[in-house]
Amino acid sequence: MNEPVHFARKAGRPKAQSKETTRTNDPERTMANILEVAMTEFAEKGLAGARIDEIAAATQTSKRMIYYYFGSKEGLYLAVLEASYGEMRFHESQLDLENLAPAAALRKLVEYTFDHHRDSENYIRLVMGENINRGQYLAQSPFIQDLNVPAISAIQSLYDRGVAAGDFRPGLDALDIHASISALTFFNVSNRHTFGLIFKRDTEAPDWVAQRRQSVVEMVERYLRRD
């Protein structure tokens, strides 16, 4: 597979011009637009079903331009995965957890994760699709693997502070805490259609969403709490 262009890499900025910047002389905007459209295409159809022709048409570019920026269809798919994970981790890093009391920091982290997943169905679909691919493309991205190290470190720091303060019980694993938060928040999006149909529940109703959000936060809090 050709080397993909990571979403975090910046193409050279064109020289300032007096006229309005167009798509052809603003590579950063062009790449961002391609990634945005490609995210929906891959989320809806998966890697196998997605069509570069449709992405090119929707972005008013060409297959040649897409291949120029991303190398291949697989390169574009990997760049979409990197952009999706990167966006989530970036906003997570802005939560300022280290300056909150441990219990408050935990609640804020769980609430953020729930809200992010709830508002980012394309992200959930992409993760589900990559699991169908058995993670073979994600495994090719050192960027994503490195990206998740600070996320676990943040949970470890939060947890250690909570144990030292007597708020959290000792003996838990930061990665296990992360897995539990992910599982409880992911399911509400990945399975909401089948769950709602089977149990005749409107999983889009605001009161149901609020109840699930509170339940998930409380389950994680009770799991960590010392008492």
JOZIHU-V356744 format. One record per residue. N is the residue number from 1. RES is the residue in one letter. SS is DSSP state (a for helix, b for strand, c for the rest). OMEGA is omega in radians with two decimals (* if undefined). Layout:
n:N res:RES ss:SS omega:OMEGA
n:N res:RES ss:SS omega:OMEGA
//
This chain:
n:1 res:M ss:c omega:3.11
n:2 res:N ss:c omega:3.13
n:3 res:E ss:c omega:3.13
n:4 res:P ss:c omega:3.03
n:5 res:V ss:c omega:-3.13
n:6 res:H ss:c omega:-3.09
n:7 res:F ss:c omega:-3.08
n:8 res:A ss:c omega:-3.13
n:9 res:R ss:c omega:-3.09
n:10 res:K ss:c omega:3.02
n:11 res:A ss:c omega:-3.12
n:12 res:G ss:c omega:-3.14
n:13 res:R ss:c omega:3.10
n:14 res:P ss:c omega:3.10
n:15 res:K ss:c omega:-3.14
n:16 res:A ss:c omega:3.12
n:17 res:Q ss:c omega:-3.11
n:18 res:S ss:c omega:-3.13
n:19 res:K ss:c omega:-3.11
n:20 res:E ss:c omega:-3.14
n:21 res:T ss:c omega:3.14
n:22 res:T ss:c omega:-3.11
n:23 res:R ss:a omega:-3.03
n:24 res:T ss:a omega:-3.13
n:25 res:N ss:a omega:3.06
n:26 res:D ss:c omega:-3.05
n:27 res:P ss:a omega:-3.13
n:28 res:E ss:a omega:3.13
n:29 res:R ss:a omega:3.12
n:30 res:T ss:a omega:3.13
n:31 res:M ss:a omega:3.13
n:32 res:A ss:a omega:3.14
n:33 res:N ss:a omega:3.10
n:34 res:I ss:a omega:3.14
n:35 res:L ss:a omega:-3.13
n:36 res:E ss:a omega:3.14
n:37 res:V ss:a omega:-3.13
n:38 res:A ss:a omega:3.12
n:39 res:M ss:a omega:3.11
n:40 res:T ss:a omega:-3.13
n:41 res:E ss:a omega:-3.14
n:42 res:F ss:a omega:3.13
n:43 res:A ss:a omega:-3.10
n:44 res:E ss:a omega:-2.97
n:45 res:K ss:a omega:-3.08
n:46 res:G ss:a omega:-3.12
n:47 res:L ss:a omega:-3.07
n:48 res:A ss:a omega:-3.05
n:49 res:G ss:a omega:-3.10
n:50 res:A ss:c omega:-3.10
n:51 res:R ss:c omega:3.11
n:52 res:I ss:a omega:3.11
n:53 res:D ss:a omega:-3.11
n:54 res:E ss:a omega:3.09
n:55 res:I ss:a omega:3.14
n:56 res:A ss:a omega:-3.13
n:57 res:A ss:a omega:-3.10
n:58 res:A ss:a omega:-3.12
n:59 res:T ss:a omega:-3.13
n:60 res:Q ss:c omega:3.06
n:61 res:T ss:c omega:3.12
n:62 res:S ss:c omega:3.08
n:63 res:K ss:a omega:-3.12
n:64 res:R ss:a omega:3.14
n:65 res:M ss:a omega:3.12
n:66 res:I ss:a omega:3.12
n:67 res:Y ss:a omega:3.09
n:68 res:Y ss:a omega:-3.10
n:69 res:Y ss:a omega:-2.95
n:70 res:F ss:a omega:3.02
n:71 res:G ss:c omega:-3.06
n:72 res:S ss:c omega:3.06
n:73 res:K ss:a omega:3.13
n:74 res:E ss:a omega:3.09
n:75 res:G ss:a omega:3.09
n:76 res:L ss:a omega:3.12
n:77 res:Y ss:a omega:3.14
n:78 res:L ss:a omega:3.10
n:79 res:A ss:a omega:3.08
n:80 res:V ss:a omega:3.09
n:81 res:L ss:a omega:-3.13
n:82 res:E ss:a omega:3.13
n:83 res:A ss:a omega:-3.12
n:84 res:S ss:a omega:3.10
n:85 res:Y ss:a omega:-3.12
n:86 res:G ss:a omega:3.14
n:87 res:E ss:a omega:-3.14
n:88 res:M ss:a omega:-3.10
n:89 res:R ss:a omega:3.11
n:90 res:F ss:a omega:-3.13
n:91 res:H ss:a omega:3.08
n:92 res:E ss:a omega:-3.13
n:93 res:S ss:a omega:3.14
n:94 res:Q ss:c omega:-3.08
n:95 res:L ss:c omega:3.10
n:96 res:D ss:c omega:-3.06
n:97 res:L ss:a omega:-3.06
n:98 res:E ss:a omega:3.14
n:99 res:N ss:a omega:3.06
n:100 res:L ss:c omega:3.01
n:101 res:A ss:c omega:-3.03
n:102 res:P ss:a omega:-3.12
n:103 res:A ss:a omega:3.12
n:104 res:A ss:a omega:3.12
n:105 res:A ss:a omega:3.11
n:106 res:L ss:a omega:3.14
n:107 res:R ss:a omega:-3.12
n:108 res:K ss:a omega:3.13
n:109 res:L ss:a omega:-3.12
n:110 res:V ss:a omega:3.12
n:111 res:E ss:a omega:3.12
n:112 res:Y ss:a omega:-3.10
n:113 res:T ss:a omega:3.10
n:114 res:F ss:a omega:-3.08
n:115 res:D ss:a omega:3.12
n:116 res:H ss:a omega:-3.13
n:117 res:H ss:a omega:-3.13
n:118 res:R ss:a omega:-3.07
n:119 res:D ss:a omega:-3.03
n:120 res:S ss:c omega:-3.10
n:121 res:E ss:a omega:3.10
n:122 res:N ss:a omega:3.10
n:123 res:Y ss:a omega:-3.14
n:124 res:I ss:a omega:3.13
n:125 res:R ss:a omega:3.11
n:126 res:L ss:a omega:3.13
n:127 res:V ss:a omega:3.10
n:128 res:M ss:a omega:3.12
n:129 res:G ss:a omega:3.14
n:130 res:E ss:a omega:3.02
n:131 res:N ss:a omega:3.03
n:132 res:I ss:a omega:3.07
n:133 res:N ss:c omega:3.14
n:134 res:R ss:c omega:3.05
n:135 res:G ss:c omega:-3.02
n:136 res:Q ss:c omega:3.14
n:137 res:Y ss:c omega:3.08
n:138 res:L ss:a omega:3.14
n:139 res:A ss:a omega:-3.13
n:140 res:Q ss:a omega:-3.05
n:141 res:S ss:c omega:3.01
n:142 res:P ss:a omega:3.13
n:143 res:F ss:a omega:-3.12
n:144 res:I ss:a omega:-3.13
n:145 res:Q ss:a omega:3.10
n:146 res:D ss:a omega:-3.09
n:147 res:L ss:a omega:-3.05
n:148 res:N ss:a omega:3.11
n:149 res:V ss:a omega:3.11
n:150 res:P ss:a omega:3.14
n:151 res:A ss:a omega:3.12
n:152 res:I ss:a omega:3.11
n:153 res:S ss:a omega:3.13
n:154 res:A ss:a omega:3.10
n:155 res:I ss:a omega:3.12
n:156 res:Q ss:a omega:3.14
n:157 res:S ss:a omega:3.13
n:158 res:L ss:a omega:-3.11
n:159 res:Y ss:a omega:-3.14
n:160 res:D ss:a omega:3.11
n:161 res:R ss:a omega:3.13
n:162 res:G ss:a omega:3.10
n:163 res:V ss:a omega:-3.13
n:164 res:A ss:a omega:-3.14
n:165 res:A ss:c omega:-3.12
n:166 res:G ss:c omega:-3.13
n:167 res:D ss:c omega:-3.07
n:168 res:F ss:b omega:3.11
n:169 res:R ss:c omega:-3.12
n:170 res:P ss:c omega:3.01
n:171 res:G ss:c omega:-3.14
n:172 res:L ss:c omega:-3.09
n:173 res:D ss:c omega:-3.08
n:174 res:A ss:a omega:3.14
n:175 res:L ss:a omega:3.09
n:176 res:D ss:a omega:3.07
n:177 res:I ss:a omega:3.11
n:178 res:H ss:a omega:-3.14
n:179 res:A ss:a omega:-3.14
n:180 res:S ss:a omega:3.10
n:181 res:I ss:a omega:-3.13
n:182 res:S ss:a omega:-3.11
n:183 res:A ss:a omega:-3.08
n:184 res:L ss:a omega:-3.11
n:185 res:T ss:a omega:-3.11
n:186 res:F ss:a omega:-3.06
n:187 res:F ss:a omega:-3.07
n:188 res:N ss:a omega:3.09
n:189 res:V ss:a omega:-3.07
n:190 res:S ss:a omega:-3.05
n:191 res:N ss:c omega:-3.00
n:192 res:R ss:a omega:-3.11
n:193 res:H ss:a omega:3.14
n:194 res:T ss:a omega:3.13
n:195 res:F ss:a omega:-3.13
n:196 res:G ss:a omega:3.14
n:197 res:L ss:a omega:-3.09
n:198 res:I ss:a omega:-3.04
n:199 res:F ss:a omega:3.06
n:200 res:K ss:c omega:-3.13
n:201 res:R ss:c omega:3.10
n:202 res:D ss:c omega:-3.09
n:203 res:T ss:c omega:3.07
n:204 res:E ss:c omega:-3.10
n:205 res:A ss:c omega:-3.10
n:206 res:P ss:a omega:-3.11
n:207 res:D ss:a omega:3.09
n:208 res:W ss:a omega:3.13
n:209 res:V ss:a omega:-3.14
n:210 res:A ss:a omega:3.12
n:211 res:Q ss:a omega:3.12
n:212 res:R ss:a omega:-3.13
n:213 res:R ss:a omega:-3.14
n:214 res:Q ss:a omega:3.14
n:215 res:S ss:a omega:-3.14
n:216 res:V ss:a omega:3.11
n:217 res:V ss:a omega:-3.09
n:218 res:E ss:a omega:3.13
n:219 res:M ss:a omega:3.13
n:220 res:V ss:a omega:3.13
n:221 res:E ss:a omega:-3.12
n:222 res:R ss:a omega:3.13
n:223 res:Y ss:a omega:-3.10
n:224 res:L ss:a omega:-2.98
n:225 res:R ss:b omega:-3.06
n:226 res:R ss:c omega:-3.07
n:227 res:D ss:c omega:*
//
